[in-house]
Amino acid sequence: MNRFEQPRIPTEARIRYMDGDYQVKAPGNFVKCAITGKTIMLEELKYWSVSRQEAYVDADAALQAYESNDLKA
């Protein structure tokens, strides 16, 4: 077995969320949803908040975060 055949240990990435894209600040292969706590693989990451710098597993979680912030205002 060489180094390319070894299984990669899952690690949480540190991400800077930007408009329409994100920048990986610390390498990893997943992030956690701010609402549900579920793991989101970076290849599947589609929803995040630039202003809050947090990721969401799906559109429902993103809406829930938006509504909870809207109620606080």
mmCIF file of the N, C-alpha and C atoms, coordinates in Angstrom:
data_MODEL
# 
_entry.id   MODEL 
# 
loop_
_atom_site.group_PDB 
_atom_site.id 
_atom_site.type_symbol 
_atom_site.label_atom_id 
_atom_site.label_alt_id 
_atom_site.label_comp_id 
_atom_site.label_asym_id 
_atom_site.label_entity_id 
_atom_site.label_seq_id 
_atom_site.pdbx_PDB_ins_code 
_atom_site.Cartn_x 
_atom_site.Cartn_y 
_atom_site.Cartn_z 
_atom_site.occupancy 
_atom_site.B_iso_or_equiv 
_atom_site.pdbx_formal_charge 
_atom_site.auth_seq_id 
_atom_site.auth_comp_id 
_atom_site.auth_asym_id 
_atom_site.auth_atom_id 
_atom_site.pdbx_PDB_model_num 
ATOM 1   N N  . MET A 1 1  ? 0.843   -1.179 0.000  1.00 0.00 ? 1  MET A N  1 
ATOM 2   C CA . MET A 1 1  ? 0.000   0.000  0.000  1.00 0.00 ? 1  MET A CA 1 
ATOM 3   C C  . MET A 1 1  ? 0.890   1.244  0.000  1.00 0.00 ? 1  MET A C  1 
ATOM 4   N N  . ASN A 1 2  ? 0.617   2.146  -0.905 1.00 0.00 ? 2  ASN A N  1 
ATOM 5   C CA . ASN A 1 2  ? 1.389   3.392  -0.926 1.00 0.00 ? 2  ASN A CA 1 
ATOM 6   C C  . ASN A 1 2  ? 0.544   4.534  -0.349 1.00 0.00 ? 2  ASN A C  1 
ATOM 7   N N  . ARG A 1 3  ? 1.102   5.726  -0.312 1.00 0.00 ? 3  ARG A N  1 
ATOM 8   C CA . ARG A 1 3  ? 0.413   6.844  0.335  1.00 0.00 ? 3  ARG A CA 1 
ATOM 9   C C  . ARG A 1 3  ? -0.869  7.252  -0.362 1.00 0.00 ? 3  ARG A C  1 
ATOM 10  N N  . PHE A 1 4  ? -1.015  6.925  -1.636 1.00 0.00 ? 4  PHE A N  1 
ATOM 11  C CA . PHE A 1 4  ? -2.226  7.282  -2.367 1.00 0.00 ? 4  PHE A CA 1 
ATOM 12  C C  . PHE A 1 4  ? -3.369  6.309  -2.113 1.00 0.00 ? 4  PHE A C  1 
ATOM 13  N N  . GLU A 1 5  ? -3.078  5.137  -1.588 1.00 0.00 ? 5  GLU A N  1 
ATOM 14  C CA . GLU A 1 5  ? -4.099  4.139  -1.317 1.00 0.00 ? 5  GLU A CA 1 
ATOM 15  C C  . GLU A 1 5  ? -4.625  4.216  0.107  1.00 0.00 ? 5  GLU A C  1 
ATOM 16  N N  . GLN A 1 6  ? -3.982  4.968  0.962  1.00 0.00 ? 6  GLN A N  1 
ATOM 17  C CA . GLN A 1 6  ? -4.413  5.070  2.340  1.00 0.00 ? 6  GLN A CA 1 
ATOM 18  C C  . GLN A 1 6  ? -5.705  5.866  2.426  1.00 0.00 ? 6  GLN A C  1 
ATOM 19  N N  . PRO A 1 7  ? -6.630  5.415  3.281  1.00 0.00 ? 7  PRO A N  1 
ATOM 20  C CA . PRO A 1 7  ? -7.868  6.182  3.424  1.00 0.00 ? 7  PRO A CA 1 
ATOM 21  C C  . PRO A 1 7  ? -7.583  7.541  4.050  1.00 0.00 ? 7  PRO A C  1 
ATOM 22  N N  . ARG A 1 8  ? -8.256  8.526  3.564  1.00 0.00 ? 8  ARG A N  1 
ATOM 23  C CA . ARG A 1 8  ? -8.071  9.879  4.080  1.00 0.00 ? 8  ARG A CA 1 
ATOM 24  C C  . ARG A 1 8  ? -8.913  10.055 5.338  1.00 0.00 ? 8  ARG A C  1 
ATOM 25  N N  . ILE A 1 9  ? -8.311  10.557 6.378  1.00 0.00 ? 9  ILE A N  1 
ATOM 26  C CA . ILE A 1 9  ? -9.020  10.778 7.632  1.00 0.00 ? 9  ILE A CA 1 
ATOM 27  C C  . ILE A 1 9  ? -9.886  12.029 7.480  1.00 0.00 ? 9  ILE A C  1 
ATOM 28  N N  . PRO A 1 10 ? -11.193 11.918 7.735  1.00 0.00 ? 10 PRO A N  1 
ATOM 29  C CA . PRO A 1 10 ? -12.066 13.084 7.614  1.00 0.00 ? 10 PRO A CA 1 
ATOM 30  C C  . PRO A 1 10 ? -11.677 14.172 8.617  1.00 0.00 ? 10 PRO A C  1 
ATOM 31  N N  . THR A 1 11 ? -11.528 15.384 8.122  1.00 0.00 ? 11 THR A N  1 
ATOM 32  C CA . THR A 1 11 ? -11.214 16.521 8.983  1.00 0.00 ? 11 THR A CA 1 
ATOM 33  C C  . THR A 1 11 ? -12.098 17.696 8.598  1.00 0.00 ? 11 THR A C  1 
ATOM 34  N N  . GLU A 1 12 ? -12.433 18.516 9.592  1.00 0.00 ? 12 GLU A N  1 
ATOM 35  C CA . GLU A 1 12 ? -13.275 19.677 9.345  1.00 0.00 ? 12 GLU A CA 1 
ATOM 36  C C  . GLU A 1 12 ? -12.446 20.826 8.790  1.00 0.00 ? 12 GLU A C  1 
ATOM 37  N N  . ALA A 1 13 ? -12.909 21.392 7.705  1.00 0.00 ? 13 ALA A N  1 
ATOM 38  C CA . ALA A 1 13 ? -12.224 22.519 7.062  1.00 0.00 ? 13 ALA A CA 1 
ATOM 39  C C  . ALA A 1 13 ? -12.633 23.823 7.726  1.00 0.00 ? 13 ALA A C  1 
ATOM 40  N N  . ARG A 1 14 ? -11.760 24.804 7.663  1.00 0.00 ? 14 ARG A N  1 
ATOM 41  C CA . ARG A 1 14 ? -12.101 26.174 8.054  1.00 0.00 ? 14 ARG A CA 1 
ATOM 42  C C  . ARG A 1 14 ? -12.291 26.953 6.763  1.00 0.00 ? 14 ARG A C  1 
ATOM 43  N N  . ILE A 1 15 ? -13.443 27.591 6.646  1.00 0.00 ? 15 ILE A N  1 
ATOM 44  C CA . ILE A 1 15 ? -13.853 28.211 5.390  1.00 0.00 ? 15 ILE A CA 1 
ATOM 45  C C  . ILE A 1 15 ? -14.143 29.696 5.591  1.00 0.00 ? 15 ILE A C  1 
ATOM 46  N N  . ARG A 1 16 ? -13.786 30.500 4.605  1.00 0.00 ? 16 ARG A N  1 
ATOM 47  C CA . ARG A 1 16 ? -14.219 31.896 4.539  1.00 0.00 ? 16 ARG A CA 1 
ATOM 48  C C  . ARG A 1 16 ? -15.260 31.961 3.429  1.00 0.00 ? 16 ARG A C  1 
ATOM 49  N N  . TYR A 1 17 ? -16.505 32.234 3.805  1.00 0.00 ? 17 TYR A N  1 
ATOM 50  C CA . TYR A 1 17 ? -17.611 32.257 2.858  1.00 0.00 ? 17 TYR A CA 1 
ATOM 51  C C  . TYR A 1 17 ? -17.688 33.620 2.190  1.00 0.00 ? 17 TYR A C  1 
ATOM 52  N N  . MET A 1 18 ? -17.758 33.611 0.867  1.00 0.00 ? 18 MET A N  1 
ATOM 53  C CA . MET A 1 18 ? -17.830 34.837 0.082  1.00 0.00 ? 18 MET A CA 1 
ATOM 54  C C  . MET A 1 18 ? -19.052 34.757 -0.829 1.00 0.00 ? 18 MET A C  1 
ATOM 55  N N  . ASP A 1 19 ? -19.349 35.839 -1.517 1.00 0.00 ? 19 ASP A N  1 
ATOM 56  C CA . ASP A 1 19 ? -20.483 35.852 -2.447 1.00 0.00 ? 19 ASP A CA 1 
ATOM 57  C C  . ASP A 1 19 ? -20.222 34.890 -3.603 1.00 0.00 ? 19 ASP A C  1 
ATOM 58  N N  . GLY A 1 20 ? -21.012 33.824 -3.675 1.00 0.00 ? 20 GLY A N  1 
ATOM 59  C CA . GLY A 1 20 ? -20.927 32.884 -4.775 1.00 0.00 ? 20 GLY A CA 1 
ATOM 60  C C  . GLY A 1 20 ? -19.743 31.927 -4.746 1.00 0.00 ? 20 GLY A C  1 
ATOM 61  N N  . ASP A 1 21 ? -18.909 31.991 -3.736 1.00 0.00 ? 21 ASP A N  1 
ATOM 62  C CA . ASP A 1 21 ? -17.737 31.121 -3.642 1.00 0.00 ? 21 ASP A CA 1 
ATOM 63  C C  . ASP A 1 21 ? -17.270 31.077 -2.196 1.00 0.00 ? 21 ASP A C  1 
ATOM 64  N N  . TYR A 1 22 ? -16.306 30.229 -1.923 1.00 0.00 ? 22 TYR A N  1 
ATOM 65  C CA . TYR A 1 22 ? -15.711 30.183 -0.597 1.00 0.00 ? 22 TYR A CA 1 
ATOM 66  C C  . TYR A 1 22 ? -14.223 29.924 -0.728 1.00 0.00 ? 22 TYR A C  1 
ATOM 67  N N  . GLN A 1 23 ? -13.496 30.285 0.308  1.00 0.00 ? 23 GLN A N  1 
ATOM 68  C CA . GLN A 1 23 ? -12.047 30.111 0.333  1.00 0.00 ? 23 GLN A CA 1 
ATOM 69  C C  . GLN A 1 23 ? -11.707 29.188 1.498  1.00 0.00 ? 23 GLN A C  1 
ATOM 70  N N  . VAL A 1 24 ? -10.920 28.169 1.226  1.00 0.00 ? 24 VAL A N  1 
ATOM 71  C CA . VAL A 1 24 ? -10.509 27.229 2.264  1.00 0.00 ? 24 VAL A CA 1 
ATOM 72  C C  . VAL A 1 24 ? -9.325  27.831 3.017  1.00 0.00 ? 24 VAL A C  1 
ATOM 73  N N  . LYS A 1 25 ? -9.526  28.094 4.316  1.00 0.00 ? 25 LYS A N  1 
ATOM 74  C CA . LYS A 1 25 ? -8.472  28.680 5.146  1.00 0.00 ? 25 LYS A CA 1 
ATOM 75  C C  . LYS A 1 25 ? -7.636  27.603 5.826  1.00 0.00 ? 25 LYS A C  1 
ATOM 76  N N  . ALA A 1 26 ? -8.258  26.472 6.149  1.00 0.00 ? 26 ALA A N  1 
ATOM 77  C CA . ALA A 1 26 ? -7.555  25.320 6.723  1.00 0.00 ? 26 ALA A CA 1 
ATOM 78  C C  . ALA A 1 26 ? -8.107  24.081 6.035  1.00 0.00 ? 26 ALA A C  1 
ATOM 79  N N  . PRO A 1 27 ? -7.244  23.238 5.490  1.00 0.00 ? 27 PRO A N  1 
ATOM 80  C CA . PRO A 1 27 ? -7.708  22.093 4.706  1.00 0.00 ? 27 PRO A CA 1 
ATOM 81  C C  . PRO A 1 27 ? -8.565  21.127 5.504  1.00 0.00 ? 27 PRO A C  1 
ATOM 82  N N  . GLY A 1 28 ? -9.474  20.512 4.807  1.00 0.00 ? 28 GLY A N  1 
ATOM 83  C CA . GLY A 1 28 ? -10.366 19.509 5.360  1.00 0.00 ? 28 GLY A CA 1 
ATOM 84  C C  . GLY A 1 28 ? -11.298 19.064 4.268  1.00 0.00 ? 28 GLY A C  1 
ATOM 85  N N  . ASN A 1 29 ? -12.185 18.126 4.590  1.00 0.00 ? 29 ASN A N  1 
ATOM 86  C CA . ASN A 1 29 ? -13.094 17.667 3.549  1.00 0.00 ? 29 ASN A CA 1 
ATOM 87  C C  . ASN A 1 29 ? -14.562 17.852 3.910  1.00 0.00 ? 29 ASN A C  1 
ATOM 88  N N  . PHE A 1 30 ? -14.845 18.484 5.068  1.00 0.00 ? 30 PHE A N  1 
ATOM 89  C CA . PHE A 1 30 ? -16.232 18.750 5.414  1.00 0.00 ? 30 PHE A CA 1 
ATOM 90  C C  . PHE A 1 30 ? -16.336 19.974 6.316  1.00 0.00 ? 30 PHE A C  1 
ATOM 91  N N  . VAL A 1 31 ? -17.587 20.494 6.429  1.00 0.00 ? 31 VAL A N  1 
ATOM 92  C CA . VAL A 1 31 ? -17.947 21.527 7.403  1.00 0.00 ? 31 VAL A CA 1 
ATOM 93  C C  . VAL A 1 31 ? -19.229 21.062 8.075  1.00 0.00 ? 31 VAL A C  1 
ATOM 94  N N  . LYS A 1 32 ? -19.616 21.734 9.134  1.00 0.00 ? 32 LYS A N  1 
ATOM 95  C CA . LYS A 1 32 ? -20.840 21.388 9.859  1.00 0.00 ? 32 LYS A CA 1 
ATOM 96  C C  . LYS A 1 32 ? -21.918 22.423 9.590  1.00 0.00 ? 32 LYS A C  1 
ATOM 97  N N  . CYS A 1 33 ? -23.157 21.961 9.479  1.00 0.00 ? 33 CYS A N  1 
ATOM 98  C CA . CYS A 1 33 ? -24.302 22.852 9.308  1.00 0.00 ? 33 CYS A CA 1 
ATOM 99  C C  . CYS A 1 33 ? -24.529 23.607 10.615 1.00 0.00 ? 33 CYS A C  1 
ATOM 100 N N  . ALA A 1 34 ? -24.699 24.916 10.527 1.00 0.00 ? 34 ALA A N  1 
ATOM 101 C CA . ALA A 1 34 ? -24.894 25.757 11.711 1.00 0.00 ? 34 ALA A CA 1 
ATOM 102 C C  . ALA A 1 34 ? -26.247 25.504 12.380 1.00 0.00 ? 34 ALA A C  1 
ATOM 103 N N  . ILE A 1 35 ? -27.212 24.998 11.651 1.00 0.00 ? 35 ILE A N  1 
ATOM 104 C CA . ILE A 1 35 ? -28.550 24.761 12.194 1.00 0.00 ? 35 ILE A CA 1 
ATOM 105 C C  . ILE A 1 35 ? -28.715 23.336 12.696 1.00 0.00 ? 35 ILE A C  1 
ATOM 106 N N  . THR A 1 36 ? -28.359 22.356 11.865 1.00 0.00 ? 36 THR A N  1 
ATOM 107 C CA . THR A 1 36 ? -28.613 20.956 12.206 1.00 0.00 ? 36 THR A CA 1 
ATOM 108 C C  . THR A 1 36 ? -27.411 20.243 12.816 1.00 0.00 ? 36 THR A C  1 
ATOM 109 N N  . GLY A 1 37 ? -26.218 20.765 12.583 1.00 0.00 ? 37 GLY A N  1 
ATOM 110 C CA . GLY A 1 37 ? -25.015 20.091 13.057 1.00 0.00 ? 37 GLY A CA 1 
ATOM 111 C C  . GLY A 1 37 ? -24.572 18.950 12.157 1.00 0.00 ? 37 GLY A C  1 
ATOM 112 N N  . LYS A 1 38 ? -25.291 18.729 11.054 1.00 0.00 ? 38 LYS A N  1 
ATOM 113 C CA . LYS A 1 38 ? -24.939 17.645 10.130 1.00 0.00 ? 38 LYS A CA 1 
ATOM 114 C C  . LYS A 1 38 ? -23.656 17.982 9.383  1.00 0.00 ? 38 LYS A C  1 
ATOM 115 N N  . THR A 1 39 ? -22.942 16.934 9.006  1.00 0.00 ? 39 THR A N  1 
ATOM 116 C CA . THR A 1 39 ? -21.718 17.073 8.230  1.00 0.00 ? 39 THR A CA 1 
ATOM 117 C C  . THR A 1 39 ? -22.058 17.351 6.766  1.00 0.00 ? 39 THR A C  1 
ATOM 118 N N  . ILE A 1 40 ? -21.349 18.315 6.177  1.00 0.00 ? 40 ILE A N  1 
ATOM 119 C CA . ILE A 1 40 ? -21.521 18.655 4.761  1.00 0.00 ? 40 ILE A CA 1 
ATOM 120 C C  . ILE A 1 40 ? -20.166 18.486 4.084  1.00 0.00 ? 40 ILE A C  1 
ATOM 121 N N  . MET A 1 41 ? -20.066 17.551 3.153  1.00 0.00 ? 41 MET A N  1 
ATOM 122 C CA . MET A 1 41 ? -18.836 17.381 2.403  1.00 0.00 ? 41 MET A CA 1 
ATOM 123 C C  . MET A 1 41 ? -18.640 18.620 1.529  1.00 0.00 ? 41 MET A C  1 
ATOM 124 N N  . LEU A 1 42 ? -17.402 19.076 1.374  1.00 0.00 ? 42 LEU A N  1 
ATOM 125 C CA . LEU A 1 42 ? -17.152 20.303 0.612  1.00 0.00 ? 42 LEU A CA 1 
ATOM 126 C C  . LEU A 1 42 ? -17.673 20.216 -0.819 1.00 0.00 ? 42 LEU A C  1 
ATOM 127 N N  . GLU A 1 43 ? -17.636 19.012 -1.400 1.00 0.00 ? 43 GLU A N  1 
ATOM 128 C CA . GLU A 1 43 ? -18.143 18.847 -2.765 1.00 0.00 ? 43 GLU A CA 1 
ATOM 129 C C  . GLU A 1 43 ? -19.648 19.089 -2.840 1.00 0.00 ? 43 GLU A C  1 
ATOM 130 N N  . GLU A 1 44 ? -20.338 18.976 -1.699 1.00 0.00 ? 44 GLU A N  1 
ATOM 131 C CA . GLU A 1 44 ? -21.790 19.126 -1.657 1.00 0.00 ? 44 GLU A CA 1 
ATOM 132 C C  . GLU A 1 44 ? -22.238 20.457 -1.061 1.00 0.00 ? 44 GLU A C  1 
ATOM 133 N N  . LEU A 1 45 ? -21.311 21.316 -0.679 1.00 0.00 ? 45 LEU A N  1 
ATOM 134 C CA . LEU A 1 45 ? -21.632 22.592 -0.037 1.00 0.00 ? 45 LEU A CA 1 
ATOM 135 C C  . LEU A 1 45 ? -22.242 23.561 -1.043 1.00 0.00 ? 45 LEU A C  1 
ATOM 136 N N  . LYS A 1 46 ? -23.503 23.966 -0.788 1.00 0.00 ? 46 LYS A N  1 
ATOM 137 C CA . LYS A 1 46 ? -24.212 24.865 -1.702 1.00 0.00 ? 46 LYS A CA 1 
ATOM 138 C C  . LYS A 1 46 ? -24.836 26.057 -1.003 1.00 0.00 ? 46 LYS A C  1 
ATOM 139 N N  . TYR A 1 47 ? -25.036 25.971 0.303  1.00 0.00 ? 47 TYR A N  1 
ATOM 140 C CA . TYR A 1 47 ? -25.745 27.014 1.031  1.00 0.00 ? 47 TYR A CA 1 
ATOM 141 C C  . TYR A 1 47 ? -24.896 27.543 2.181  1.00 0.00 ? 47 TYR A C  1 
ATOM 142 N N  . TRP A 1 48 ? -24.740 28.875 2.244  1.00 0.00 ? 48 TRP A N  1 
ATOM 143 C CA . TRP A 1 48 ? -24.015 29.499 3.343  1.00 0.00 ? 48 TRP A CA 1 
ATOM 144 C C  . TRP A 1 48 ? -24.427 30.948 3.470  1.00 0.00 ? 48 TRP A C  1 
ATOM 145 N N  . SER A 1 49 ? -24.044 31.548 4.601  1.00 0.00 ? 49 SER A N  1 
ATOM 146 C CA . SER A 1 49 ? -24.297 32.966 4.849  1.00 0.00 ? 49 SER A CA 1 
ATOM 147 C C  . SER A 1 49 ? -22.968 33.695 4.894  1.00 0.00 ? 49 SER A C  1 
ATOM 148 N N  . VAL A 1 50 ? -22.832 34.708 4.055  1.00 0.00 ? 50 VAL A N  1 
ATOM 149 C CA . VAL A 1 50 ? -21.614 35.524 4.034  1.00 0.00 ? 50 VAL A CA 1 
ATOM 150 C C  . VAL A 1 50 ? -21.555 36.370 5.302  1.00 0.00 ? 50 VAL A C  1 
ATOM 151 N N  . SER A 1 51 ? -22.672 36.968 5.681  1.00 0.00 ? 51 SER A N  1 
ATOM 152 C CA . SER A 1 51 ? -22.673 37.865 6.840  1.00 0.00 ? 51 SER A CA 1 
ATOM 153 C C  . SER A 1 51 ? -22.429 37.125 8.149  1.00 0.00 ? 51 SER A C  1 
ATOM 154 N N  . ARG A 1 52 ? -22.935 35.897 8.269  1.00 0.00 ? 52 ARG A N  1 
ATOM 155 C CA . ARG A 1 52 ? -22.738 35.122 9.496  1.00 0.00 ? 52 ARG A CA 1 
ATOM 156 C C  . ARG A 1 52 ? -21.571 34.150 9.423  1.00 0.00 ? 52 ARG A C  1 
ATOM 157 N N  . GLN A 1 53 ? -21.040 33.946 8.214  1.00 0.00 ? 53 GLN A N  1 
ATOM 158 C CA . GLN A 1 53 ? -19.931 33.019 8.012  1.00 0.00 ? 53 GLN A CA 1 
ATOM 159 C C  . GLN A 1 53 ? -20.257 31.628 8.561  1.00 0.00 ? 53 GLN A C  1 
ATOM 160 N N  . GLU A 1 54 ? -21.400 31.077 8.084  1.00 0.00 ? 54 GLU A N  1 
ATOM 161 C CA . GLU A 1 54 ? -21.801 29.735 8.483  1.00 0.00 ? 54 GLU A CA 1 
ATOM 162 C C  . GLU A 1 54 ? -22.422 28.994 7.308  1.00 0.00 ? 54 GLU A C  1 
ATOM 163 N N  . ALA A 1 55 ? -22.323 27.679 7.362  1.00 0.00 ? 55 ALA A N  1 
ATOM 164 C CA . ALA A 1 55 ? -22.820 26.811 6.287  1.00 0.00 ? 55 ALA A CA 1 
ATOM 165 C C  . ALA A 1 55 ? -24.140 26.172 6.687  1.00 0.00 ? 55 ALA A C  1 
ATOM 166 N N  . TYR A 1 56 ? -24.921 25.773 5.663  1.00 0.00 ? 56 TYR A N  1 
ATOM 167 C CA . TYR A 1 56 ? -26.208 25.114 5.882  1.00 0.00 ? 56 TYR A CA 1 
ATOM 168 C C  . TYR A 1 56 ? -26.287 23.874 5.000  1.00 0.00 ? 56 TYR A C  1 
ATOM 169 N N  . VAL A 1 57 ? -26.889 22.823 5.532  1.00 0.00 ? 57 VAL A N  1 
ATOM 170 C CA . VAL A 1 57 ? -26.959 21.549 4.824  1.00 0.00 ? 57 VAL A CA 1 
ATOM 171 C C  . VAL A 1 57 ? -27.905 21.606 3.620  1.00 0.00 ? 57 VAL A C  1 
ATOM 172 N N  . ASP A 1 58 ? -28.966 22.421 3.711  1.00 0.00 ? 58 ASP A N  1 
ATOM 173 C CA . ASP A 1 58 ? -29.920 22.526 2.606  1.00 0.00 ? 58 ASP A CA 1 
ATOM 174 C C  . ASP A 1 58 ? -30.653 23.861 2.674  1.00 0.00 ? 58 ASP A C  1 
ATOM 175 N N  . ALA A 1 59 ? -31.549 24.078 1.728  1.00 0.00 ? 59 ALA A N  1 
ATOM 176 C CA . ALA A 1 59 ? -32.285 25.341 1.653  1.00 0.00 ? 59 ALA A CA 1 
ATOM 177 C C  . ALA A 1 59 ? -33.191 25.535 2.863  1.00 0.00 ? 59 ALA A C  1 
ATOM 178 N N  . ASP A 1 60 ? -33.757 24.460 3.393  1.00 0.00 ? 60 ASP A N  1 
ATOM 179 C CA . ASP A 1 60 ? -34.617 24.570 4.574  1.00 0.00 ? 60 ASP A CA 1 
ATOM 180 C C  . ASP A 1 60 ? -33.839 25.086 5.779  1.00 0.00 ? 60 ASP A C  1 
ATOM 181 N N  . ALA A 1 61 ? -32.625 24.584 5.974  1.00 0.00 ? 61 ALA A N  1 
ATOM 182 C CA . ALA A 1 61 ? -31.787 25.046 7.082  1.00 0.00 ? 61 ALA A CA 1 
ATOM 183 C C  . ALA A 1 61 ? -31.393 26.511 6.888  1.00 0.00 ? 61 ALA A C  1 
ATOM 184 N N  . ALA A 1 62 ? -31.093 26.897 5.649  1.00 0.00 ? 62 ALA A N  1 
ATOM 185 C CA . ALA A 1 62 ? -30.743 28.290 5.365  1.00 0.00 ? 62 ALA A CA 1 
ATOM 186 C C  . ALA A 1 62 ? -31.931 29.205 5.646  1.00 0.00 ? 62 ALA A C  1 
ATOM 187 N N  . LEU A 1 63 ? -33.126 28.784 5.266  1.00 0.00 ? 63 LEU A N  1 
ATOM 188 C CA . LEU A 1 63 ? -34.331 29.568 5.526  1.00 0.00 ? 63 LEU A CA 1 
ATOM 189 C C  . LEU A 1 63 ? -34.582 29.671 7.025  1.00 0.00 ? 63 LEU A C  1 
ATOM 190 N N  . GLN A 1 64 ? -34.394 28.586 7.733  1.00 0.00 ? 64 GLN A N  1 
ATOM 191 C CA . GLN A 1 64 ? -34.579 28.592 9.184  1.00 0.00 ? 64 GLN A CA 1 
ATOM 192 C C  . GLN A 1 64 ? -33.613 29.587 9.842  1.00 0.00 ? 64 GLN A C  1 
ATOM 193 N N  . ALA A 1 65 ? -32.383 29.623 9.402  1.00 0.00 ? 65 ALA A N  1 
ATOM 194 C CA . ALA A 1 65 ? -31.399 30.569 9.940  1.00 0.00 ? 65 ALA A CA 1 
ATOM 195 C C  . ALA A 1 65 ? -31.806 31.997 9.609  1.00 0.00 ? 65 ALA A C  1 
ATOM 196 N N  . TYR A 1 66 ? -32.255 32.228 8.397  1.00 0.00 ? 66 TYR A N  1 
ATOM 197 C CA . TYR A 1 66 ? -32.700 33.559 7.979  1.00 0.00 ? 66 TYR A CA 1 
ATOM 198 C C  . TYR A 1 66 ? -33.893 34.017 8.819  1.00 0.00 ? 66 TYR A C  1 
ATOM 199 N N  . GLU A 1 67 ? -34.870 33.123 8.997  1.00 0.00 ? 67 GLU A N  1 
ATOM 200 C CA . GLU A 1 67 ? -36.057 33.483 9.775  1.00 0.00 ? 67 GLU A CA 1 
ATOM 201 C C  . GLU A 1 67 ? -35.718 33.740 11.238 1.00 0.00 ? 67 GLU A C  1 
ATOM 202 N N  . SER A 1 68 ? -34.818 32.955 11.810 1.00 0.00 ? 68 SER A N  1 
ATOM 203 C CA . SER A 1 68 ? -34.461 33.161 13.209 1.00 0.00 ? 68 SER A CA 1 
ATOM 204 C C  . SER A 1 68 ? -33.733 34.490 13.388 1.00 0.00 ? 68 SER A C  1 
ATOM 205 N N  . ASN A 1 69 ? -32.935 34.880 12.419 1.00 0.00 ? 69 ASN A N  1 
ATOM 206 C CA . ASN A 1 69 ? -32.249 36.173 12.473 1.00 0.00 ? 69 ASN A CA 1 
ATOM 207 C C  . ASN A 1 69 ? -33.240 37.306 12.268 1.00 0.00 ? 69 ASN A C  1 
ATOM 208 N N  . ASP A 1 70 ? -34.224 37.095 11.402 1.00 0.00 ? 70 ASP A N  1 
ATOM 209 C CA . ASP A 1 70 ? -35.231 38.110 11.117 1.00 0.00 ? 70 ASP A CA 1 
ATOM 210 C C  . ASP A 1 70 ? -36.091 38.387 12.364 1.00 0.00 ? 70 ASP A C  1 
ATOM 211 N N  . LEU A 1 71 ? -36.342 37.365 13.159 1.00 0.00 ? 71 LEU A N  1 
ATOM 212 C CA . LEU A 1 71 ? -37.144 37.527 14.374 1.00 0.00 ? 71 LEU A CA 1 
ATOM 213 C C  . LEU A 1 71 ? -36.391 38.303 15.448 1.00 0.00 ? 71 LEU A C  1 
ATOM 214 N N  . LYS A 1 72 ? -35.051 38.224 15.432 1.00 0.00 ? 72 LYS A N  1 
ATOM 215 C CA . LYS A 1 72 ? -34.236 38.921 16.425 1.00 0.00 ? 72 LYS A CA 1 
ATOM 216 C C  . LYS A 1 72 ? -34.152 40.416 16.159 1.00 0.00 ? 72 LYS A C  1 
ATOM 217 N N  . ALA A 1 73 ? -34.376 40.824 14.911 1.00 0.00 ? 73 ALA A N  1 
ATOM 218 C CA . ALA A 1 73 ? -34.220 42.241 14.532 1.00 0.00 ? 73 ALA A CA 1 
ATOM 219 C C  . ALA A 1 73 ? -35.363 43.091 15.018 1.00 0.00 ? 73 ALA A C  1 
# 
